[in-house]
Structures are given as C-alpha cells and as structure tokens.
C-alpha cells in the first residue's frame, strides 16, 4: 500500500475551495466499552495506533496488532467522544474517525482504493463518507477554478468567481440540509462548530439605518451560535481551539476589561461540564499568565482571584505549576497598569536614603539593572543617550536601581559610562533585612523583577503607565502622552 497522509477532517470540512483528491473518513462512538475492528490487507504483525485531537495536540488512545487482515481496538470503558484518527506503523495519519455513543463498529480499507473506506454499524461515519464523496466531486472543479483565477484574463474572472461561489454554496447547502435532517448527529455538531455567521445585507440593519460597525458586531454576536460550550466532544477536534483563538484575537478588544468579560462569559457557560470548564480555565491561564500584550496580565490576576485562589475544586494543576501560578499572581497584583507604584526605600551612591515618591517629575522612568548583565550593558548606554539628549530636557527623571552584580561593579560602570544625572540607588543589606523582618514583599516581587533589564514608566502621581517595554517604546509612549495632553489644552 502506498503510504500517504490523507487530508485531515478539519481541512476537508473547512477548505471549501481547496479540496484534496483523497478524503478523510470518520467513525461514531460507543457506550458499553469500545470495539473498533479495522480490516486491512497490509502491515501484518505490526501495530496500528488510535489517536485523538485535544486542542492543538495529538495524543495516543490505543494500539492494536494487525493479525492476518484485521486489527481490533477495544476497551472496557467507552472513549470520550471526539475526532480520533488511525495511524499506520509509519506514524502517518491515515483516516480520522468520529467516536460518539456507538463505539462498536468496523471499518474496512481496501489498499487499492484507500480513499474509500467502508464502515459498518456507524451511521455518522457512513454519513461523513457520503459527504466526503460529495465534496470530492466538487473539489476538482473548485481547485481548478482557484488555480485558473491566478492568471485568468479579465474576461474570465467573473465566470471563475461565479463557479467558485456556486461550488462553495453547494457545499454549504449540503451541510445545511444535513443539519436540518439529522439535528442530533455528532456530524451536525461538527458542522455547526465550523459554520460562520452570514452577515445580513445593509437593508436589514436595525431600523434600516446603515451602521459601519454592524457587520463586525453581528459576526461577533453570532460567532458561537449553534455551539454548546458544555459539549466536551468539541475539545477532541482539531478546530475548536483555533476557533477560540481567532475569536479572542480578531473579535475581542485587547483591553483587559473586555477580555475579562469574555473569559467570564465562557467559564460561566461551560461550568456545567467539568471537562470543558477545566480546559477553558487552563487555556485562559496559559494565555494570560505571560501575555503577549502589556497590561493583559490583569486578566490572569482576575482569573486567579475569581476562579483559582480559594477554590480547592480546581485541583488538576500540578503542585509545581500551582506554586508558579500563586507566585506569579502575587508578583503581578502589585504592578498592574494604572495602579500606584509601590514605594521604594533605597540608598543612593553617596549613602543618602531615597524614596520613589520624593522624586518630582512629570514622568519617571525606573530602570532595574545589573552592571554584570550582558543585556544591561548593551541597553543601558542607549537608554542613557535617550535620557541625555531628549528626556532630561523635558523634566523626565531616570531612576536606576541596582539589582545584582555587587556595589563596586555598579559604581565602576556608572563612572566608566558617565551615567550622570540619573538617580542611582540600591538596597543596602540593612534595608533588605528590615524589609524581610517586617514581612513586607521585596521590590522584586512588587515589580516582578526576575530578570534584567526591566523598565517602568510612571506618571506624575507615580501611577504605572507602562512596564517591560524597550526604551524606544517608552519614548514613543511618552511622546503620545504629551501629544494627547497638548491637544486637550
């Protein structure tokens, strides 16, 4: 048998205009244990594998030895519903199967015709096979039209576009009719999970008044129509997590408060199903514990305070990761964007005590750095150049805080690089001991400083405007703030 990886289920369902010559079957599931018999005239004496999707990962569910012309996957307990896949001894995915309530069925593969497996006692897979045959009949035409469109003369483009629209409409119509005729089928669940809202024409806008944001609002409002967030079978598909990611990336405002409302919405609706709730909470924690955009760590703090801390039922995280979540939350709580910065009691190069709040300036840039850190050695002179040639003339103060490297190295670096007009400070052993004895958290936790360099931007009242940006980004933000302030005068 020629070993080829067939197109996966998601590609077959989603790719209306890019359909392969081969198809992907699927198989429904069982309730009193499972038994899947695979008839195949290849790989005698070798193992086939049954795997499943979970979010974006693939995992192993079972293995079966090919004896003669068949292999049997079986177990005393039913497998969770979802999209599974059959893997060859060469670790190539051959077919995808739907497992739901009926998990006692068989499939036969003729190696001379690998694109057309035959299922017995599995209506969902029989239905899916019929769909794949239908979509394959449309696939060649659609692919040819797409390819021809790339170099088509103007006279042919209208015809090719119409051909593509008609082909896509036929596939969508097939799905729609199937959903109407088999509303309780697992295949219907999958079709719904892959459907997207169809924007009504402008004439149907509320009140008949055109709204430029209507398409976006309608699409977002109906994005999850027909999808039950209590259906854990969706977790074992290759497209649920991608749909979730697209929603939060493209349709949800990246402001922390907007994201908080959205994660609350998802967690509230998934709460009745423990598996879905567990997955979503874990997904959101991992997305925002170290977020892509500044300020979104507030989402993680929200999750920790509302759903994790003092919630013993959230017991699926390892002890090590639980400690990491706790430490991370308490490190972030103190330095959320918009909050007042914690005061810093330090000592300058002359031995004088200095506190953060005694520094008077429209903006204060705080730089945590180490004179022996290679990244600091690269960044600090550039930061100083920005300060000397621009910020200082605007009344901006630069507070440099030594974190490590030793006092002598620190003082030598300041002298050698002529870092003048900074407010250079460090924490003495006595100050550190006093802080520790009082039970107060140290500046590392309060400012989440576990690597260097780290920059903070504070306003006149010492509220946190930005953190962990580059000095160039700090400058851009300062200019934007000043521009906005001037425009309001």
LUMVEXKE-889747 format. One record per residue: x, y, z of N, C-alpha, C in turn. Coordinates in steps of 0.001 Angstrom, whole numbers, plus 500000, padded with zeros to 6 digits. Example, Ala and Ser with C-alpha at 12.3 -4.5 7.8 and 13.67 -1.06 7.14 Angstrom:
LUMVEXKE-889747
513190494310507800512300495500507800513200496700507800;512850497750507080513670498940507140512900500030507870;
***
This chain:
LUMVEXKE-889747
500853498799500000500000500000500000500881501241500000;500572502152499157501336503398499101500952504252500303;501920504582501142501644505289502383501549506780502144;500378507312502377500159508748502192499311509267503347;499644510434503831498840511052504878497653511743504220;496435511307504551495253511893503945494933513224504590;494165514018503883493779515319504421492947515123505677;493220515923506696492521515790507963491105516321507870;490316515899508859488894516222508882488650517718508785;489405518494509577489175519945509593489439520549508230;490481520095507555490788520635506235489679520291505254;489144519095505381488089518671504473486823519477504684;486509519753505957485286520492506254485441521976505988;486603522528506344486789523976506246487190524417504838;487977523613504160488552524067502906487612523917501740;486654524812501644485653524697500594486263524821499205;487307525609499080487884525825497751489220525127497582;489603524328498546490890523632498440490717522191498892;489996521406498123489667520039498496490622519077497809;491128518104498565492109517172498014491445516064497223;492281515312496531491779514172495777491463513000496692;492016513022497912491729511954498856490877512530499971;490190511670500707489240512114501701489556511544503066;488840512052504070489072511626505430487799511066506024;487748509804506318486557509228506912486452509523508392;485316509180508996485112509399510417484242508300510979;484302508048512288483570506930512865482883507307514157;481640506887514376480889507222515578481280506328516733;480652506568517903481198506001519131480250505131519936;480756504511520998480004503519521758479772503867523203;478979503030523943478619503349525314479055502279526301;479046500971525951479459499896526856480848499438526443;481834500244526691483161499956526192483247500266524711;484406500017524142484554500289522709485217499094522033;484889498921520766485486497859519957485451498316518500;486604498652518002486740499080516621487573498047515874;486955497402514916487643496397514103488041497029512775;489319496966512479489834497537511239490273496396510320;489597496258509213490008495282508211490959495935507232;492154495365507110493163495995506259494138494935505764;494466494954504494495343493935503913496774494445503804;497287494906504946498669495402504995499159495352506430;500488495397506601501138495517507913500841494365508878;500702493184508375500501492027509246501676491911510223;501337491739511503502358491624512534502891492956513033;502338494064512550502745495388513017501558496090513703;501859497176514391500828497861515163500231499044514408;498906499149514534498202500373514179497931501130515473;497719502439515357497509503258516545496227504078516386;495557504250517511494355505082517547494676506316518381;494633507466517746494944508713518444493759509649518449;493900510765519144492817511746519192493400513159519298;492599514099518870492945515511518995492522516003520381;493315516909520940492898517612522157493470519014522049;492600519965521687493115521294521385494032521195520182;495255521667520334496203521647519220497190520485519310;496993519615520286497905518486520412497240517215519915;498064516213519655497578514888519277498083513904520320;497219513010520780497583512068521834497190510654521434;497817509684522088497571508276521803496484507734522720;495491507049522123494415506429522893494615504929523034;495110504267521973495208502806521997496101502352520852;496490501086520906497223500456519810496670499058519605;496825498527518398496309497196518093497223496517517089;497486495239517320498344494462516445497537493949515252;498083494118514061497438493577512869497720492077512808;496656491302512878496773489847512787496012489393511556;496738488841510595496084488479509357495679489727508614;494377489911508503493853491065507768493029491997508654;493264491971509956492473492857510818493228493220512085;492812494334512669493316494793513966492114495245514779;492117494946516074490966495281516922491405496189518059;490831497368518094490991498279519233489811498039520164;490081497798521439488968497531522354489338497947523765;488306498247524559488494498613525953487206498458526719;487319498271528031486131498036528854485310499299529056;485954500446528972485241501710529155485182502459527830;484074503156527574483988503918526322485013505047526295;485432505389525108486329506517524933485528507817524900;486106508920525355485403510212525247485120510530523793;483971511125523530483600511454522166484520512490521546;484700512388520247485526513361519550486013512818518225;486969513514517646487577513078516395488861512320516724;488871511060516347490041510209516530490667509965515155;491857509370515159492488509095513875493268507786513949;493299507119512819494004505857512676495387506146512110;496405505601512762497795505882512401498475504588511980;499225504662510907499927503491510387501178503197511214;501791502023511007503056501733511698504153502742511378;504002503477510276504991504505509917504667505853510562;503713505841511502503301507044512241502672508088511337;501970507622510305501263508520509403499764508415509665;499107509558509780497658509548509957497007509130508646;496224508035508722495570507520507518494128508012507405;493382507881508492491964508249508475491590508869509808;490570509701509784490006510235511023488624509639511235;488296509396512480487075508695512854486297509514513861;484981509480513767484135510114514772483725509076515803;484005509341517044483562508474518137482553509234518971;481399508612519141480355509246519954479727508190520849;478428507964520768477768506988521641477992505560521171;477869505318519882478054503981519335479537503732519071;480134502876519898481570502627519766481863501165519430;480876500497518880481047499111518430480813499105516918;481860499193516146481698499222514694482983498760514027;482939498641512723484111498194511976484305499061510749;485524499051510269485825499726509011486752498827508194;486574498864506911487415498049506022488114498975505041;489395498754504902490209499567504000490761498682502893;490431499019501678490999498342500517492217499144500083;493399498553500215494619499303499924494705499741498469;493929499104497622493900499535496217493069500799496048;492185501060497023491333502256496999491300502876498405;492421503403498862492497503914500240491598505105500501;491123505753499435490275506933499628488828506576499934;488477505277499926487073504900500090486910503782501114;487148504031502399486917503001503409485422502714503546;485113501519504000483717501121504186483471500900505673;482423501548506203482085501434507614480832500589507798;480811499846508874479649499041509228479240499384510652;477932499554510880477366499884512196477830501248512700;478033502172511793478448503516512176477787504531511247;476618505007511635475872505923510773476615507235510567;477206507755511631477932509020511488479038508901510447;479761507801510484480839507630509514480309507370508117;479206506653508029478600506460506709478146507802506145;477553508627507010477125509958506574478328510807506171;479368510711506947480540511502506628481184511024505331;481179509717505128481739509197503885480962509710502681;479639509781502830478819510328501742479164511790501502;479397512511502584479777513922502457481126514063501764;482081513227502156483407513340501547483355513034500052;482526512070499673482391511755498255481766512926497498;480785513572498141480158514741497521481167515876497375;481901516142498454482825517272498423483992516991497483;484346515694497339485410515356496402484970515626494968;483685515394494712483184515655493361483233517140493031;483116517994494062483201519441493858484644519936493904;485492519146494571486841519611494835487675519888493614;487624518984492658488436519165491452488065520453490732;486763520691490589486302521896489906486720523155490657;486552523131491961486917524300492771488410524567492716;489204523524492846490656523704492814491122524225491461;490536523683490410490908524128489064490534525593488847;489363525968489348488926527358489206489838528297489981;490211527897491196491115528719492008492455528893491316;492967527812490745494259527874490073494167528738488821;493080528561488069492912529327486833492764530815487110;492194531137488269491939532537488613493234533331488787;494309532636489143495577533320489407496101534041488164;495886533434486985496419534027485753495326534269484710;494079534355485194492970534490484247492903535898483661;492577536017482367492341537337481773491057537921482334;490905539233482297489713539878482865488398539289482361;488377538842481129487129538331480552486670537049481234;487607536329481891487255535042482505487060535121484008;487466536200484640487431536243486109486016536168486664;485065536831486028483682536810486517483134535388486490;483419534673485408482934533297485289483562532400486350;484862532559486602485560531727487581485085532029488993;484893533325489286484367533690490611482978533092490813;482155533147489781480814532574489894480881531055490116;481799530422489447481977528978489584482382528618491016;483275529406491572483722529162492953482587529418493937;481867530516493753480737530820494640479700529706494603;479387529239493412478377528198493278478836526888493930;480113526569493765480645525353494388480617525435495895;481042526574496444481004526761497894479575526746498416;478674527378497675477267527406498096476681526007498122;477071525162497151476561523798497125477024523002498342;478268523213498737478807522515499913478117522995501182;477952524305501300477258524848502470475804524390502504;475173524306501354473791523835501288473703522372501715;474697521582501334474733520178501748474756520104503273;475644520880503883475741520882505346474429521314505983;473849522386505423472613522925505996471503521884505975;471349521191504860470312520167504745470586519005505696;471863518660505849472197517575506771471846517964508206;472190519187508583471893519669509941470386519630510193;469611520044509215468152520039509367467601518618509472;468200517703508717467686516338508705468214515461509821;469373515800510376469986514996511448470457515909512572;469518516582513257469913517584514252470668517021515453;470520515714515719471171515127516893472457514383516563;472878514432515327474090513723514916475338514460515395;476388513681515712477663514292516070478237515058514883;477986514564513686478436515267512493477795516648512401;476545516771512844475874518070512892476585519002513869;476992518465515009477744519260515984479010519823515334;479688518987514572480931519422513924480667520437512818;479610520208512045479260521189511014478947522546511649;478209522540512762477888523797513449479146524477513966;480080523678514453481315524241515010482200524855513940;481952524506512697482749525041511593482032526135510816;480763526341511145479989527355510435480356528748510918;480187529728510051480420531118510422479176531934510129;478943532983510902477750533806510684477733534427509288;476565534488508711476371535143507416475815536542507683;476560537557507277476174538938507569474953539320506730;473878539808507350472705540264506576473066541468505714;472339541682504633472602542859503785472297544148504532;472804545239503999472650546539504659471190546894504889;470304546441503999468890546782504123468272546217505395;468921545221505987468382544587507185468989545139508465;469774546196508373470323546802509580469181547288510470;469375547257511789468304547708512701467787549095512342;466488549204512172465876550482511830466133550907510407;466796550059509635467099550399508256468199551426508110;468878551756509239469935552770509219471287552079509097;472083552503508123473379551872507896474310552132509074;474956551070509536475897551154510649477197550500510185;478265551273510116479535550756509589480105549641510456;479727549589511718480247548550512608479288547366512739;478183547419512000477158546388512144477686545000511773;478448544911510695478958543608510253479820542972511342;480720543784511923481572543268512999480743542830514196;479814543683514621479019543365515806478143542135515581;477564542036514383476712540888514084477551539607514065;478705539666513403479563538486513296480004538017514683;480410538954515525480856538607516883479697538053517715;478549538696517627477401538283518431476938536865518090;477090536486516826476579535184516379477682534158516137;478886534476516536480028533605516250479893532234516906;479243532193518064479109530931518790477711530338518689;476906530848517774475566530276517584475671528797517206;474820527993517806474774526575517479475885525748518098;476737526381518908477852525673519542477627525664521053;477490524484521621477255524368523064478589524224523786;478857525153524657480114525123525394480104524109526527;479058523318526622479027522204527561479279520879526845;479554520919525549479783519710524767481279519432524709;481753518552525566483191518304525664483751517571524450;482895517022523603483380516383522375484137517373521504;483781518638521596484454519666520794485930519791521150;486288519423522383487680519520522790488554518560522004;487966517456521578488729516445520832488496516610519338;488663517831518902488619518170517485489825519048517188;490258519110515947491423519946515628491094521401515379;489822521796515559489460523165515174488814523991516276;488446523395517414487790524185518448488734525236519025;489954524829519344490896525783519924491257526877518933;491373526534517661491665527546516645490524528550516539;489291528057516652488137528955516617488153529882517832;488478529322518980488562530106520210489653531168520097;490812530780519592491922531728519446491562532848518479;490909532498517378490528533511516396489555534516517021;488629534020517826487653534897518463488352535925519352;489273535457520180489939536368521105490960537261520396;491500536814519288492471537628518565491806538674517683;490760538262516958490190539121515919488897539829516316;488154539305517271486832539844517565486707540480518947;487636540178519838487572540722521194488575541869521317;488127543003521861489041544111522137490150543628523055;491382544080522808492514543617523592492669544356524915;491716545216525230491722545860526547491437544812527617;492178544815528728491996543798529765490562543669530263;489863544784530437488484544701530948487567543968529966;487787544177528673486986543475527665487273541982527700;488540541627527836488907540210527878488336539553529129;488362540262530247487802539705531491486336539331531314;485579540198530681484158539919530462483974538682529596;484826538546528599484713537407527692485068536092528389;486161536065529143486526534814529810485473534447530845;484882535434531506483781535151532439482602534515531715;482305535032530520481192534502529725481429533034529383;482634532721528945482952531344528573482942530420529789;483520530859530871483614529997532046482247529784532697;481409530794532660480056530637533210479263529620532395;479356529698531081478566528795530231479128527381530178;480392527222530433480977525881530400480962525198531761;480617525909532813480684525384534172479945524062534358;478762523847533731478067522570533937478834521349533444;479814521540532560480602520409532068482025520545532586;482409519664533478483695519786534148484872519747533185;484787518886532164485901518750531224486095520027530407;485003520602529924485103521837529146485569522993530030;485029523072531241485424524131532180486912524032532498;487367522824532751488780522595533061489662523030531896;489258522662530705490042523015529514490100524531529327;488948525192529407488907526631529148489675527411530204;489519527044531473490243527765532515491746527590532322;492179526378532026493599526131531772494090526912530558;493289526937529509493644527667528283493820529155528572;492899529739529316492984531167529616494155531480530537;494410530619531507495560530819532393496842530852531582;497006529874530704498228529810529912498342530978528939;497224531501528482497256532621527536497650533932528206;497278534106529480497446535430530104498384535456531303;498946534325531678499889534354532800501184535063532385;501525534951531107502615535726530500502097536217529157;501277537254529158500542537643527952501420538260526882;500859538313525680501572538886524547501622540407524620;500563541002525175500472542459525197500502542997526620;501187544123526776501312544770528078499938545066528667;499791544796529939498557545116530645497595543955530739;497758542964529849496829541842529870497104540867531005;498198541088531740498413540275532932497311540514533961;496582541617533821495430541872534697494357540808534500;494304540223533311493346539145533054493711537925533881;495003537617533931495420536472534748495120536705536224;495401537902536720495102538202538122493607538017538387;492779538456537451491328538275537562490977536789537633;491566535988536760491308534547536772491739533927538091;492893534329538572493414533766539818492495534102540984;492104535359541070491294535784542212489878535204542168;489310535079540984487905534667540875487709533167540741;488680532484540113488444531077539775489457530096540366;490595530573540864491646529644541298491926529745542790;492235530935543265492550531107544674491328530789545536;491529530033546573490440529622547473489385528769546766;489799528066545719488896527158545023489541525769544993;489360524982546053490010523663546123489553522698545042;488390522966544434487925522075543361488770522202542097;489530523281541993490448523431540859491737522703541240;491708521383541080492766520541541609493569519811540542;493436520236539274494093519473538217495486519985537869;495869521139538400497225521629538151498215520883539043;499425520670538536500436520024539359500824520949540512;501401520365541543501813521166542700502831522225542294;503727521861541391504755522804540934504122523960540168;503176523633539278502550524705538495501628525538539369;500998524913540351500137525665541277500963526710542030;502147526313542475503016527263543167503425528393542220;503736528028540975504094529043539995502940530018539780;501711529513539680500551530386539499500379531317540696;500538530770541889500410531609543088501468532709543102;502710532314542892503806533294542911503614534350541827;503191533890540643503005534818539528501897535817539833;500808535322540413499688536204540727500091537278541728;500785536878542772501162537858543791502236538810543291;503032538387542304504004539290541702503320540333540819;502221539935540173501538540828539237500555541768539924;499962541324541019498941542142541683499450543524542042;500741543612542364501299544877542852501666545848541746;501691545401540493502187546287539436501314546273538197;500018546210538386499109546277537248499078547684536669;498918547770535373498862549068534705497728549907535295;498039551170535610497056552083536190497101552157537699;497740551186538334497840551191539794498989552083540258;498906552601541476500048553343542024501231552400542216;502397552857541879503596552047542093503916551981543583;504414550832544023504822550715545418506049551578545663;506089552137546852507225552984547189508489552134547295;509601552770547007510892552104547059511788552872548036;512263552204549043513173552815550010514581552312549709;515375553190549118516695552808548634517757553779549164;518978553528548735520109554376549120520875554764547859;521271556043547755521978556457546543523483556236546679;524232556682545682525677556416545642526449557129546759;525835558159547372526507558892548457526093558395549824;525193557397549866524722556871551145523448557526551635;522847558409550845521633559104551233520407558239550932;519473558205551878518236557453551678517348558170550662;516784557404549758515931557948548704514655557104548623;513516557782548486512261557063548260511709557459546892;510946556574546313510390556823544978509503558061544975;508666558198545983507651559251545962508195560642546253;509461560751546608510029562092546781510589562634545475;510568561824544412511046562271543100509916563018542395;510139564282542130509127565105541472509452565206539988;508524564732539168508745564767537712507431564463537008;507245565009535783506025564673535039505976563183534690;507159562627534431507271561191534194508550560695534853;508500559493535378509685558863535942509892557524535257;511057557341534687511425556040534116512255555306535163;511809554116535526512512553293536506513210552165535760;514513552057535967515296551020535287515940550108536328;515499548854536358516130547842537200517236547192536355;518474547237536843519569546741536025520697546177536869;521578545463536182522711544783536825523950545088535999;524971545612536618526184546039535903526946544878535275;526648543650535692527340542493535118526479541751534090;525271542245533834524336541603532901524646542052531474;524824541101530557525195541442529182524125542272528483;522855541930528709521770542708528092521749544132528647;522025544247529945522059545586530551523199546420529971;524347545785529789525498546505529242525205547023527833;524375546322527115524003546741525768522940547829525779;521970547698526698520823548600526693521077549899527464;521730549833528597521848550993529485522505552196528789;523600552046528042524161553224527346523183553841526354;522392553030525692521404553554524747520281554273525491;519881553707526610518887554375527451519421555720527929;520680555743528322521287556988528790521322558037527682;521621557602526468521645558536525338520273559165525121;519235558359525198517869558874525075517582559874526192;518005559534527398517766560402528546518519561723528408;519801561653528033520625562854527971520194563806526854;519813563258525708519530564094524540518064564485524400;517174563879525199515759564158524994514977564263526299;514982563194527071514087563154528235514454564198529294;515739564370529528516178565273530588515682566689530349;515656567110529057515190568450528729513677568604528967;512977567489529051511527567516529282511180567355530759;512189567309531611511954567194533053511723565764533511;511919564799532626511729563397532983512916562935533829;512616562203534902513657561687535784513882560207535490;515141559783535638515520558399535398516068557812536689;515336556862537251515725556194538489516334554843538135;517641554698538385518325553443538103518527552651539377;518051551406539383518101550577540588518998549370540341;520061549268541130520953548119541033520267546900541644;520218545809540886519586544587541402520609543559541847;521682543411541075522721542413541363524049542940540844;525082542103541005526383542420540415527381543036541371;526929543438542530527859543999543506527998545498543395;528169546142544564528221547597544618529409548160543843;530581547541543955531764548079543282531611548020541761;531135546915541254530899546805539802529906547861539334;528903548071540145527863549066539836528454550470539760;529198550852540803529794552188540838530808552379539710;531592551364539442532576551462538354531882551651537007;530808550923536779530099551032535497529502552429535336;528963552972536421528394554325536372529473555343535994;530649555218536624531729556165536337532265555985534917;532513554752534531533116554480533229532207554880532067;530904554813532269529961555131531197529318556503531382;529825557236532408529394558623532611527865558748532675;527257557897533481525798557911533628525404559008534618;525545560247534174525283561380535058523810561793535001;523388562425536079522033562975536233520958561896536403;521357560638536435520429559595536883520272559728538404;519220559129538906519119558923540349519501557466540580;520741557226540933521255555858541093521048555394542531;520386554270542696520118553772544046520289552250544092;520410551750545300520449550308545539519865550054546916;519632548787547218519086548422548522520217547857549373;520448548511550513521515548040551401521088546756552104;522075546074552656521767544854553405520842545171554581;521076546314555249520243546684556383518794546943555937;518617547639554812517262547900554306516555546601553918;517327545690553326516749544406552931516342543607554167;517158543620555195516857542883556418515649543469557133;515570544781557183514420545445557804513133545095557062;513208545093555764512056544748554934511627543304555181;512611542393555243512313540983555456511690540763556840;512224541411557858511702541240559216510283541784559374;509943542775558566508601543364558646507555542503557939;508022541508557186507097540652556464506601541243555166;507167542363554749506748543003553503507426542334552309;506754542272551189507387541711549993508491542634549495;509493542051548862510598542836548335510255543466546997;511153544344546546510880545058545292510827544108544104;511537542963544180511495542012543057510083541490542836;509416541158543926508040540691543802507104541838543448;507286542980544095506392544112543868506468544630542434;507643544495541815507814544985540441508063543850539439;507913542626539898508064541455539021509415541502538301;510461541681539086511811541806538522512571540506538787;512538539615537834513253538349537967514257538155536833;514391539181536019515442539244535013515711540727534757;516824541022534152517167542420533879517621542557532436;517494543773531877516911544974532481515390544971532410;514770545731533313513315545924533327513038547416533473;512170547945532597511820549363532626510359549556533002;510111550566533813508757551010534149508644552486533799;507438552900533417507146554315533188506028554727534137;506303555736534955505347556225535940504937557652535606;503707558017535947503266559383535704503615560276536897;503093561479536903503426562451537942503049561949539324;501928561241539418501470560711540704502049559338541007;502944558874540168503612557571540309502668556403540044;501665556638539202500857555523538711501605554853537563;501432553554537442502141552794536414501464553006535060;502203553585534130501693553796532773502067552617531880;503298552144532050503779551056531198504875550310531936;505115549076531493506170548271532101506709547274531090;507985546953531287508644545916530492508595546202528990;508687547476528647508837547881527251510307548199526992;510684548310525730512022548787525392512083550295525619;513289550842525658513393552290525862512818553046524659;512898552438523458512292553081522285510771553140522420;510187552036522895508735552009523100508327552987524195;509163553091525236508901554077526293508861555481525699;509805555786524842509861557111524230508632557366523367;508243556380522585507034556524521755505815556804522623;505720556085523735504574556264524612504590557636525282;505757558083525700505863559417526304505429560489525306;505907560381524069505521561359523042504017561336522798;503429560142522773501987560036522581501229560676523737;501691560427524958501049561025526126501142562545526074;502304563045525708502492564500525639501632565115524537;501538564431523402500718564918522291499258564988522698;498779563941523362497379563916523809497112565001524843;498096565212525725497930566253526748497879567638526112;498711567877525123498734569174524447497456569423523648;496898568361523076495685568525522272494478568867523130;494563568557524420493437568862525316493524570263525901;494640570952525667494796572302526228493977573326525446;
***
